[in-house]
Amino acid sequence: MKKRIICIALALLSLAIAPFSAVADGIDPSKEDMMYPETTVTAAEVQDIPAPSAILMDADSGRVLFEKNADEALPPASITKIMTLLLVMEELEKGTFTLEDTVTCSEHASSMGGSQIWLEVGETMTVDELLRATAIASANDAAMALAEFVAGSESEFVARMNEKAKELGMENTNFVNPTGLDADGHYSSARDIALMSRALLSHETILPYTSTWMDTLRNGETELTNTNRLVRHYEGCTGLKTGTTDGAGSCLSASASRNGVNLIAVCMGAATSDDRFSACRTLLDYGFSAFETFIPKRTAEEPKETTVRGGVQEKVPLIYENVDSVLIPKGRSGDIQKILSLSTDQEAPIAVGDAMGKIEYLLDGEPILSLSITAGEEVEALNLTTAFLLFLKMLVGN
């Protein structure tokens, strides 16, 4: 209790001197009522974003739409918590625990500095409450409590973080803690952060947490305000996570959706909080200005089956890969060329799922999408035994 009283007093003091100091993690009361206008940004303009490292990614396909020093390993600050949240969401979906399960705060979790909700040793909160504190207010004590609850210890959880990073193809990342507090050997890159952001966004149940502007805990006693002001001021923003430390500077992974276009913008190492929001806003504006969704459509001309040589049957049904959409430069859907390549004499045996061809979509001669065509049934090879059985079947049939 004494710790909480001291922290509250310090917080009140910081608010009193806010006009004379930097506002923590992007919450600037002077900008609370500002709504960013919808802006058209060109490819040339996006080059000048005020961040040394950045990337813009299509959240659906993982396609990179813009990058700037995207593989440089840098301190990620609290953007680290995207991985923490991802591992929690995975365990929730496995049924390992529920949102209503309670977590007891350890002495270690209570000792976290930086952003926090002032958890006391032995205090209990539900997984839901700790998710809200972590996703909205970037609370380090809440993130650590979740990590210990999921894996039993911080070290075991960090091991899982790095294992998941490898699984996602994050080649320039090493985690040392689940909070993002500065530590030797704790680093990531804009590309890697976009990859784990994309993985987190695939768990739709995280969106009510990351897209919430304000909430409360402890029956209204503890107020939570999202450290990502784009959540309130950028149309379609769905999250995702800010990060600020002395070593990392100002960082942001911002996600937004408009008209079927789903984007992730990441910037690292910005000099100020305003710079990171400006950089990611410009990236998102560019994405929404320059790209639109193209939805491949099936046609009656596409064969439903193809011939097979040397099989117990002469034809095999086909299965066409489906995709909801792909991003293309705005206004270019009429310029897309469709090319169907199909095997018409593949030799048996054929297993279900064997490649039988593909459909490619080209724009200016460059492939933008390739969809596989596979066998829908097994076709056995015709040998003496199968030929004899087939002959008997024909006799009985006649």
C-alpha positions in Angstrom: 0.0 0.0 0.0 2.9 2.3 0.9 4.4 1.8 -2.6 1.1 2.6 -4.3 0.7 5.8 -2.3 4.2 6.9 -3.2 3.6 6.1 -6.9 0.3 8.0 -7.0 1.9 11.0 -5.4 4.7 10.9 -8.0 2.1 10.6 -10.8 0.2 13.6 -9.5 3.4 15.6 -9.3 4.3 14.7 -12.8 0.9 15.9 -14.0 1.5 19.2 -12.2 4.7 19.8 -14.0 3.6 18.3 -17.4 3.8 21.7 -19.2 7.5 21.8 -18.5 8.4 18.2 -19.2 8.1 15.5 -21.9 4.8 13.6 -21.7 5.3 9.9 -21.0 4.7 7.4 -23.8 2.7 9.6 -26.1 -0.2 10.7 -23.9 -0.3 14.4 -24.6 -3.4 16.1 -23.1 -3.0 19.0 -25.6 -3.6 16.6 -28.5 -6.5 14.6 -27.0 -9.2 16.2 -29.1 -7.2 16.3 -32.3 -8.5 14.0 -35.1 -6.0 13.4 -37.8 -7.5 14.3 -41.2 -7.5 11.7 -44.0 -4.4 12.5 -46.0 -3.0 11.4 -49.4 0.7 10.5 -49.2 2.9 9.8 -52.2 5.8 7.4 -52.4 8.2 10.3 -52.5 6.8 11.8 -49.3 6.9 8.6 -47.3 10.7 8.7 -47.6 11.0 11.6 -45.3 9.3 10.0 -42.2 11.1 11.1 -38.9 12.3 7.7 -37.9 15.6 6.0 -38.6 14.0 2.5 -39.0 10.6 1.7 -40.3 8.4 -0.7 -42.3 4.9 -0.8 -43.7 3.4 -4.3 -44.1 0.2 -5.7 -45.5 -1.2 -7.5 -42.4 -3.1 -10.1 -44.5 -0.3 -11.3 -46.8 2.9 -10.1 -45.0 3.9 -8.2 -48.2 6.2 -5.3 -47.5 4.9 -2.1 -49.0 7.7 0.2 -47.7 10.9 -0.2 -45.7 13.7 1.9 -44.3 16.6 0.2 -42.5 14.0 -2.4 -41.5 16.6 -5.1 -40.5 18.6 -2.9 -38.1 18.7 -4.4 -34.6 17.6 -1.8 -32.1 16.2 -1.7 -28.6 12.4 -2.3 -29.0 11.2 -0.9 -25.6 7.6 -1.9 -24.8 6.9 -3.0 -28.3 8.3 -6.2 -26.8 5.0 -6.7 -25.1 3.5 -7.6 -28.5 5.3 -11.0 -28.1 4.2 -11.2 -24.5 0.6 -10.7 -25.5 0.9 -13.1 -28.4 2.1 -16.0 -26.1 -0.8 -15.2 -23.7 -3.3 -15.3 -26.5 -2.0 -18.6 -27.8 -2.4 -20.2 -24.3 -5.9 -18.7 -24.0 -6.9 -20.3 -27.3 -5.4 -23.6 -26.3 -7.6 -23.5 -23.2 -4.6 -23.6 -20.8 -6.5 -21.0 -18.8 -9.4 -18.5 -19.1 -9.8 -14.8 -19.0 -11.4 -15.2 -15.6 -8.6 -17.1 -14.0 -6.8 -15.2 -11.3 -3.1 -14.3 -11.2 -1.2 -13.6 -8.0 1.5 -10.9 -8.2 4.9 -12.0 -7.2 7.6 -9.8 -5.5 9.5 -9.8 -8.8 6.5 -8.6 -10.8 5.7 -5.9 -8.2 9.3 -4.6 -8.5 9.1 -3.6 -12.2 9.8 0.1 -12.9 8.5 2.3 -15.7 4.8 2.2 -16.6 2.8 0.2 -14.1 -0.5 -0.3 -12.3 1.3 -0.5 -8.9 0.6 -4.2 -8.2 1.2 -5.2 -4.6 2.9 -8.5 -3.7 0.2 -11.0 -3.2 -2.5 -8.9 -5.0 -4.7 -10.9 -7.4 -6.1 -9.9 -10.7 -7.8 -11.8 -13.5 -6.0 -12.6 -16.8 -8.5 -10.2 -18.4 -7.5 -7.3 -16.1 -3.8 -7.9 -16.6 -4.3 -8.0 -20.4 -6.1 -4.7 -20.2 -3.3 -3.2 -18.1 -0.6 -4.5 -20.5 -2.2 -3.7 -23.8 -3.7 -0.3 -22.9 -1.4 1.2 -20.3 1.8 -0.8 -21.1 2.1 -1.8 -17.5 5.4 -3.6 -16.8 4.2 -5.2 -13.6 1.1 -6.6 -15.3 3.2 -8.0 -18.2 5.6 -9.7 -15.8 2.7 -11.2 -13.8 1.2 -12.6 -17.0 4.6 -14.0 -18.1 5.2 -15.7 -14.8 1.6 -17.1 -14.8 2.0 -18.5 -18.3 5.5 -20.1 -18.0 6.2 -20.3 -14.2 9.2 -17.9 -14.4 10.5 -15.0 -16.3 13.4 -17.0 -17.7 11.1 -19.8 -19.0 8.8 -17.2 -20.6 11.7 -15.4 -22.3 12.9 -18.8 -23.7 9.4 -19.2 -25.2 9.5 -15.7 -26.6 12.8 -16.4 -28.4 11.5 -19.8 -29.6 8.4 -18.1 -31.1 10.5 -15.4 -32.7 12.4 -18.1 -34.6 9.2 -19.8 -35.6 8.0 -16.5 -37.1 11.2 -15.9 -39.0 12.4 -13.0 -36.8 16.0 -13.0 -37.7 17.2 -9.9 -35.9 15.6 -10.4 -32.5 16.7 -11.5 -29.1 14.5 -11.1 -26.0 15.8 -10.8 -22.5 12.6 -9.8 -20.7 8.8 -9.7 -21.4 8.5 -6.0 -20.6 10.9 -4.2 -23.0 12.8 -2.4 -20.3 16.4 -1.7 -21.5 18.7 -4.6 -21.1 21.9 -5.8 -22.7 21.2 -8.2 -25.5 17.5 -7.2 -25.8 16.9 -6.1 -29.4 14.6 -6.4 -32.4 14.1 -4.9 -35.8 11.2 -3.1 -37.6 10.6 -6.1 -39.9 10.6 -8.5 -37.0 8.2 -6.4 -35.0 5.9 -6.3 -38.0 6.0 -10.1 -38.2 5.1 -10.6 -34.6 2.4 -7.8 -34.8 0.9 -9.7 -37.8 0.9 -12.9 -35.7 -0.8 -11.1 -32.8 -3.5 -9.6 -35.0 -4.4 -13.1 -36.2 -5.9 -13.6 -32.8 -9.0 -11.4 -33.2 -9.8 -11.5 -29.4 -6.8 -9.2 -28.8 -8.5 -6.3 -30.7 -10.9 -5.2 -27.9 -7.8 -4.7 -25.7 -5.5 -3.0 -28.2 -8.1 -0.7 -29.6 -9.5 0.6 -26.3 -8.7 4.2 -25.5 -9.6 4.3 -21.8 -10.6 1.8 -19.2 -10.4 1.3 -15.4 -9.4 -1.4 -12.9 -10.0 -1.9 -9.2 -13.6 -0.8 -9.4 -12.7 2.5 -11.1 -9.8 3.3 -8.7 -7.1 2.8 -11.4 -7.5 4.6 -14.7 -6.0 3.2 -17.9 -5.3 5.4 -20.9 -3.9 4.0 -24.1 -0.3 5.0 -24.7 -1.1 4.9 -28.5 -3.0 8.0 -29.3 -3.7 6.8 -32.8 -6.3 4.5 -31.3 -8.4 7.6 -30.6 -7.3 9.9 -33.4 -6.7 7.8 -36.5 -9.7 6.3 -38.3 -9.6 2.6 -38.4 -6.7 2.2 -35.9 -6.9 -1.2 -34.1 -3.7 -0.9 -32.0 -1.1 -1.9 -31.4 1.7 -1.0 -29.0 4.0 1.9 -28.1 7.5 1.8 -26.6 9.7 4.4 -25.0 12.9 4.0 -23.0 16.1 6.0 -22.9 17.9 3.4 -24.9 15.2 2.8 -27.5 13.9 6.3 -28.0 10.2 6.4 -29.2 8.9 3.4 -31.0 5.5 2.3 -32.3 3.8 -0.6 -34.0 0.5 0.8 -35.4 -2.2 -1.3 -37.0 -5.2 0.0 -38.9 -8.0 -1.2 -41.3 -10.0 0.6 -43.9 -12.1 -0.7 -46.8 -10.7 -4.2 -46.5 -7.0 -3.0 -46.4 -5.3 -4.1 -43.2 -1.9 -2.5 -42.5 0.9 -2.6 -40.0 3.3 0.4 -39.6 6.3 0.1 -37.4 8.9 2.8 -36.6 11.9 2.5 -34.2 14.3 5.0 -32.6 12.3 8.1 -33.2 13.6 11.2 -31.4 10.3 12.2 -29.9 6.8 10.8 -29.2 5.4 13.1 -31.8 7.9 11.8 -34.4 6.8 8.2 -33.9 3.1 9.0 -34.3 3.9 11.2 -37.3 6.0 8.5 -38.9 3.5 5.7 -38.5 0.6 8.0 -39.5 2.4 8.9 -42.7 3.1 5.2 -43.4 -0.5 4.3 -42.9 -1.7 7.2 -45.0 0.6 6.1 -47.8 -0.7 2.6 -47.6 -4.4 3.6 -47.7 -3.6 6.2 -50.5 -1.6 4.0 -52.8 -3.1 0.5 -52.5 -6.5 -1.2 -52.8 -7.7 -4.8 -52.5 -8.0 -7.0 -55.6 -10.2 -10.1 -55.2 -9.5 -13.0 -57.6 -12.7 -14.4 -59.1 -13.3 -17.9 -60.3 -14.6 -18.2 -63.8 -16.6 -20.9 -65.6 -13.7 -21.5 -68.0 -11.5 -22.9 -65.3 -11.4 -26.7 -65.7 -13.0 -28.8 -62.9 -10.8 -31.8 -63.7 -7.8 -32.8 -65.8 -6.6 -36.0 -67.5 -4.2 -38.6 -66.0 -2.0 -41.1 -67.8 -1.6 -44.6 -66.6 -4.2 -44.5 -63.9 -7.2 -46.6 -62.9 -9.3 -43.5 -63.9 -8.7 -41.1 -66.7 -9.4 -37.9 -64.9 -8.9 -36.3 -61.5 -11.0 -33.5 -60.0 -9.1 -30.3 -59.2 -9.0 -28.1 -56.1 -8.2 -24.4 -56.6 -6.5 -22.5 -53.8 -8.6 -19.6 -52.5 -7.4 -16.2 -51.2 -9.6 -13.4 -50.0 -7.7 -10.5 -51.6 -4.3 -9.1 -52.4 -3.1 -5.5 -52.3 -2.4 -3.8 -55.6 -1.6 -0.2 -56.6 -4.8 1.8 -56.6 -6.7 1.9 -59.9 -4.7 -0.9 -61.5 -7.2 -3.8 -61.3 -8.0 -3.6 -65.0 -4.4 -4.1 -65.9 -4.0 -7.5 -64.2 -3.2 -10.5 -66.4 -4.4 -13.9 -65.4 -2.4 -17.0 -66.6 -3.6 -20.6 -65.9 -1.1 -23.4 -66.2 -2.4 -26.9 -65.9 -1.0 -30.4 -66.3 -3.1 -32.4 -68.8 -1.2 -35.6 -68.9 0.3 -36.2 -65.4 1.2 -39.8 -64.8 -0.4 -41.9 -62.0 -0.1 -42.6 -59.1 -1.5 -39.3 -57.8 -2.2 -38.4 -54.2 -4.7 -35.9 -52.8 -3.0 -32.5 -52.7 -0.4 -33.2 -55.4 0.4 -30.2 -57.5 -1.5 -30.1 -60.8 -0.9 -26.5 -61.9 -1.3 -22.9 -60.8 -3.0 -19.6 -61.6 -0.7 -16.6 -61.7 -1.8 -13.0 -61.7 0.6 -10.5 -63.2 0.8 -6.7 -63.2 3.2 -5.1 -65.6 4.7 -8.5 -66.2 5.5 -9.1 -62.5 3.6 -11.8 -60.4 1.5 -10.4 -57.7 -0.3 -13.6 -56.7 0.1 -17.3 -57.4 -2.6 -19.8 -56.5 -2.0 -23.5 -56.5 -4.2 -26.1 -58.2 -4.1 -29.6 -56.6 -5.5 -33.0 -57.0 -8.8 -33.6 -55.2 -8.7 -37.4 -55.3 -6.2 -40.2 -55.2 -5.6 -42.0 -58.5 -3.9 -45.3 -58.4 -1.4 -46.4 -61.1 -2.7 -49.0 -63.5 -0.8 -52.3 -63.1 -1.7 -56.0 -63.8 -3.6 -56.3 -60.6 -5.5 -53.1 -60.8 -6.1 -53.7 -64.5 -7.6 -57.2 -63.8 -9.8 -55.8 -61.0 -11.0 -53.0 -63.3 -11.8 -55.5 -66.0 -13.8 -57.6 -63.6 -15.7 -54.5 -62.4 -16.5 -53.6 -66.0 -17.8 -57.2 -66.6 -20.0 -57.1 -63.6 -21.2 -53.7 -64.5 -22.3 -55.0 -67.9 
